[in-house]
Amino acid sequence: MRFVALIVIAALGACATAAAQDASPSLDGAWIVDLSTDPNTPYTQPMQLTLNADRTVSGSFYQSEIEAGRWRTDRGRTCLSFRTTDGVGPYHTAACLVGDRVEGQTWAEHRNFLFVWNAARAP
């Protein structure tokens, strides 16, 4: 009987862990991305994220629709990656939820830059 109880407890624990990994805590919604390179010159852009149950990401960033977006919760954090475009070339973005904000980076090979940014929840 103890053996069966241990199996049930282990199974419940595995289900709870899987459910926690499938959750998309707080990345859904509207964000304001701080792209400022100078603290005296604020420059922000909107980002809208929808984390779908099939682990895809949709929405927009910097006035461009998100393409080929994916998300995952693992190792205690939720992160995502996606591609956008400016019509000339792709922008590759990766970001993670850190507390109540998003920390990310965007690489544009055709523009020869890597940009590190932070985002706060839109009011």
RONU-502779 format. One record per residue (C-alpha): x, y negated, z; residue in one letter. Coordinates in nm, 4 decimals. Example, Ala and Ser with C-alpha at 12.3 -4.5 7.8 and 13.67 -1.06 7.14 Angstrom:
<site><east>1.2300</east><north>0.4500</north><up>0.7800</up><res>A</res></site>
<site><east>1.3670</east><north>0.1060</north><up>0.7140</up><res>S</res></site>
REM end
This chain:
<site><east>0.0000</east><north>0.0000</north><up>0.0000</up><res>M</res></site>
<site><east>0.2853</east><north>-0.2397</north><up>0.0831</up><res>R</res></site>
<site><east>0.4402</east><north>-0.1677</north><up>-0.2558</up><res>F</res></site>
<site><east>0.1172</east><north>-0.2644</north><up>-0.4354</up><res>V</res></site>
<site><east>0.0883</east><north>-0.5810</north><up>-0.2257</up><res>A</res></site>
<site><east>0.4453</east><north>-0.6786</north><up>-0.3160</up><res>L</res></site>
<site><east>0.3736</east><north>-0.6246</north><up>-0.6861</up><res>I</res></site>
<site><east>0.0618</east><north>-0.8427</north><up>-0.6633</up><res>V</res></site>
<site><east>0.2506</east><north>-1.1176</north><up>-0.4789</up><res>I</res></site>
<site><east>0.5345</east><north>-1.1047</north><up>-0.7362</up><res>A</res></site>
<site><east>0.2846</east><north>-1.1217</north><up>-1.0229</up><res>A</res></site>
<site><east>0.1072</east><north>-1.4209</north><up>-0.8696</up><res>L</res></site>
<site><east>0.4397</east><north>-1.5959</north><up>-0.8226</up><res>G</res></site>
<site><east>0.5346</east><north>-1.5322</north><up>-1.1858</up><res>A</res></site>
<site><east>0.1990</east><north>-1.6678</north><up>-1.3026</up><res>C</res></site>
<site><east>0.2418</east><north>-1.9807</north><up>-1.0910</up><res>A</res></site>
<site><east>0.5920</east><north>-2.0345</north><up>-1.2301</up><res>T</res></site>
<site><east>0.4696</east><north>-1.9907</north><up>-1.5881</up><res>A</res></site>
<site><east>0.1821</east><north>-2.2312</north><up>-1.5280</up><res>A</res></site>
<site><east>0.4205</east><north>-2.4900</north><up>-1.3830</up><res>A</res></site>
<site><east>0.6488</east><north>-2.4564</north><up>-1.6860</up><res>Q</res></site>
<site><east>0.3538</east><north>-2.4993</north><up>-1.9210</up><res>D</res></site>
<site><east>0.2384</east><north>-2.8192</north><up>-1.7496</up><res>A</res></site>
<site><east>0.3205</east><north>-3.1515</north><up>-1.9099</up><res>S</res></site>
<site><east>0.3537</east><north>-3.3770</north><up>-1.6063</up><res>P</res></site>
<site><east>0.3036</east><north>-3.7442</north><up>-1.6771</up><res>S</res></site>
<site><east>0.4701</east><north>-3.7804</north><up>-2.0183</up><res>L</res></site>
<site><east>0.1338</east><north>-3.8126</north><up>-2.1929</up><res>D</res></site>
<site><east>0.0210</east><north>-4.1667</north><up>-2.2542</up><res>G</res></site>
<site><east>0.1464</east><north>-4.5130</north><up>-2.3365</up><res>A</res></site>
<site><east>0.5000</east><north>-4.6285</north><up>-2.2527</up><res>W</res></site>
<site><east>0.6944</east><north>-4.9517</north><up>-2.2956</up><res>I</res></site>
<site><east>1.0484</east><north>-4.8748</north><up>-2.4131</up><res>V</res></site>
<site><east>1.3214</east><north>-5.1189</north><up>-2.3113</up><res>D</res></site>
<site><east>1.5582</east><north>-5.1480</north><up>-2.6061</up><res>L</res></site>
<site><east>1.7352</east><north>-5.4587</north><up>-2.4736</up><res>S</res></site>
<site><east>2.1083</east><north>-5.4831</north><up>-2.5338</up><res>T</res></site>
<site><east>2.1326</east><north>-5.8019</north><up>-2.3243</up><res>D</res></site>
<site><east>1.9509</east><north>-5.8378</north><up>-1.9887</up><res>P</res></site>
<site><east>1.8749</east><north>-6.2032</north><up>-2.0760</up><res>N</res></site>
<site><east>1.7077</east><north>-6.1085</north><up>-2.4039</up><res>T</res></site>
<site><east>1.4245</east><north>-5.8635</north><up>-2.3397</up><res>P</res></site>
<site><east>1.3297</east><north>-5.6425</north><up>-2.6321</up><res>Y</res></site>
<site><east>1.0615</east><north>-5.3785</north><up>-2.5905</up><res>T</res></site>
<site><east>0.8610</east><north>-5.1513</north><up>-2.8181</up><res>Q</res></site>
<site><east>0.5556</east><north>-4.9315</north><up>-2.7523</up><res>P</res></site>
<site><east>0.5665</east><north>-4.5516</north><up>-2.7462</up><res>M</res></site>
<site><east>0.2547</east><north>-4.3345</north><up>-2.7396</up><res>Q</res></site>
<site><east>0.3024</east><north>-3.9672</north><up>-2.6487</up><res>L</res></site>
<site><east>0.0652</east><north>-3.6735</north><up>-2.6615</up><res>T</res></site>
<site><east>0.2068</east><north>-3.3434</north><up>-2.5380</up><res>L</res></site>
<site><east>-0.0034</east><north>-3.0692</north><up>-2.6935</up><res>N</res></site>
<site><east>-0.0678</east><north>-2.7215</north><up>-2.5490</up><res>A</res></site>
<site><east>0.1310</east><north>-2.5606</north><up>-2.8343</up><res>D</res></site>
<site><east>0.4397</east><north>-2.7548</north><up>-2.7130</up><res>R</res></site>
<site><east>0.4294</east><north>-3.0030</north><up>-3.0006</up><res>T</res></site>
<site><east>0.4474</east><north>-3.3781</north><up>-2.9476</up><res>V</res></site>
<site><east>0.2449</east><north>-3.6282</north><up>-3.1448</up><res>S</res></site>
<site><east>0.2078</east><north>-4.0039</north><up>-3.1240</up><res>G</res></site>
<site><east>0.4234</east><north>-4.2964</north><up>-3.2296</up><res>S</res></site>
<site><east>0.7448</east><north>-4.4751</north><up>-3.1424</up><res>F</res></site>
<site><east>0.8713</east><north>-4.8075</north><up>-3.2746</up><res>Y</res></site>
<site><east>0.5709</east><north>-4.8351</north><up>-3.5076</up><res>Q</res></site>
<site><east>0.6469</east><north>-4.4991</north><up>-3.6707</up><res>S</res></site>
<site><east>0.4522</east><north>-4.1736</north><up>-3.6429</up><res>E</res></site>
<site><east>0.6260</east><north>-3.8937</north><up>-3.4550</up><res>I</res></site>
<site><east>0.7304</east><north>-3.6041</north><up>-3.6799</up><res>E</res></site>
<site><east>0.8365</east><north>-3.2544</north><up>-3.5753</up><res>A</res></site>
<site><east>0.8043</east><north>-3.3296</north><up>-3.2028</up><res>G</res></site>
<site><east>0.8556</east><north>-3.0611</north><up>-2.9376</up><res>R</res></site>
<site><east>0.8428</east><north>-3.0618</north><up>-2.5555</up><res>W</res></site>
<site><east>0.9378</east><north>-2.8250</north><up>-2.2760</up><res>R</res></site>
<site><east>0.9405</east><north>-2.8107</north><up>-1.8984</up><res>T</res></site>
<site><east>1.2420</east><north>-2.6219</north><up>-1.7681</up><res>D</res></site>
<site><east>1.4974</east><north>-2.6511</north><up>-1.4879</up><res>R</res></site>
<site><east>1.2752</east><north>-2.8878</north><up>-1.2962</up><res>G</res></site>
<site><east>1.2217</east><north>-3.1477</north><up>-1.5678</up><res>R</res></site>
<site><east>1.0060</east><north>-3.2165</north><up>-1.8713</up><res>T</res></site>
<site><east>1.1849</east><north>-3.3257</north><up>-2.1877</up><res>C</res></site>
<site><east>1.0935</east><north>-3.3842</north><up>-2.5496</up><res>L</res></site>
<site><east>1.2557</east><north>-3.4363</north><up>-2.8868</up><res>S</res></site>
<site><east>1.1125</east><north>-3.5772</north><up>-3.2057</up><res>F</res></site>
<site><east>1.1932</east><north>-3.7468</north><up>-3.5331</up><res>R</res></site>
<site><east>1.0659</east><north>-4.0769</north><up>-3.6719</up><res>T</res></site>
<site><east>1.1672</east><north>-4.2722</north><up>-3.9803</up><res>T</res></site>
<site><east>1.2069</east><north>-4.6305</north><up>-4.0958</up><res>D</res></site>
<site><east>1.1469</east><north>-4.5318</north><up>-4.4582</up><res>G</res></site>
<site><east>1.5215</east><north>-4.5240</north><up>-4.5254</up><res>V</res></site>
<site><east>1.6339</east><north>-4.2440</north><up>-4.2965</up><res>G</res></site>
<site><east>1.5472</east><north>-4.0408</north><up>-3.9869</up><res>P</res></site>
<site><east>1.5725</east><north>-4.1414</north><up>-3.6220</up><res>Y</res></site>
<site><east>1.6247</east><north>-3.8477</north><up>-3.3825</up><res>H</res></site>
<site><east>1.4995</east><north>-3.9079</north><up>-3.0288</up><res>T</res></site>
<site><east>1.5413</east><north>-3.7013</north><up>-2.7127</up><res>A</res></site>
<site><east>1.4059</east><north>-3.8028</north><up>-2.3717</up><res>A</res></site>
<site><east>1.3223</east><north>-3.6674</north><up>-2.0275</up><res>C</res></site>
<site><east>1.0833</east><north>-3.7705</north><up>-1.7550</up><res>L</res></site>
<site><east>1.2847</east><north>-3.8903</north><up>-1.4534</up><res>V</res></site>
<site><east>1.0607</east><north>-3.9795</north><up>-1.1628</up><res>G</res></site>
<site><east>0.8043</east><north>-4.2248</north><up>-1.2963</up><res>D</res></site>
<site><east>1.0041</east><north>-4.3337</north><up>-1.6025</up><res>R</res></site>
<site><east>1.1486</east><north>-4.1895</north><up>-1.9204</up><res>V</res></site>
<site><east>1.5201</east><north>-4.1860</north><up>-2.0000</up><res>E</res></site>
<site><east>1.6063</east><north>-4.1325</north><up>-2.3636</up><res>G</res></site>
<site><east>1.8351</east><north>-4.1797</north><up>-2.6558</up><res>Q</res></site>
<site><east>1.7799</east><north>-4.2311</north><up>-3.0262</up><res>T</res></site>
<site><east>2.0326</east><north>-4.1517</north><up>-3.2966</up><res>W</res></site>
<site><east>2.0138</east><north>-4.3025</north><up>-3.6458</up><res>A</res></site>
<site><east>2.2963</east><north>-4.1593</north><up>-3.8535</up><res>E</res></site>
<site><east>2.2113</east><north>-4.3767</north><up>-4.1551</up><res>H</res></site>
<site><east>2.2369</east><north>-4.6890</north><up>-3.9358</up><res>R</res></site>
<site><east>2.5484</east><north>-4.5598</north><up>-3.7561</up><res>N</res></site>
<site><east>2.4170</east><north>-4.6018</north><up>-3.4023</up><res>F</res></site>
<site><east>2.3187</east><north>-4.4137</north><up>-3.0903</up><res>L</res></site>
<site><east>2.0908</east><north>-4.6112</north><up>-2.8629</up><res>F</res></site>
<site><east>2.0311</east><north>-4.5262</north><up>-2.4965</up><res>V</res></site>
<site><east>1.7036</east><north>-4.6560</north><up>-2.3500</up><res>W</res></site>
<site><east>1.4548</east><north>-4.6402</north><up>-2.0609</up><res>N</res></site>
<site><east>1.0758</east><north>-4.6604</north><up>-2.0648</up><res>A</res></site>
<site><east>0.8122</east><north>-4.7495</north><up>-1.8080</up><res>A</res></site>
<site><east>0.4449</east><north>-4.6588</north><up>-1.8118</up><res>R</res></site>
<site><east>0.2409</east><north>-4.9199</north><up>-2.0003</up><res>A</res></site>
<site><east>0.0020</east><north>-5.1198</north><up>-1.7806</up><res>P</res></site>
REM end
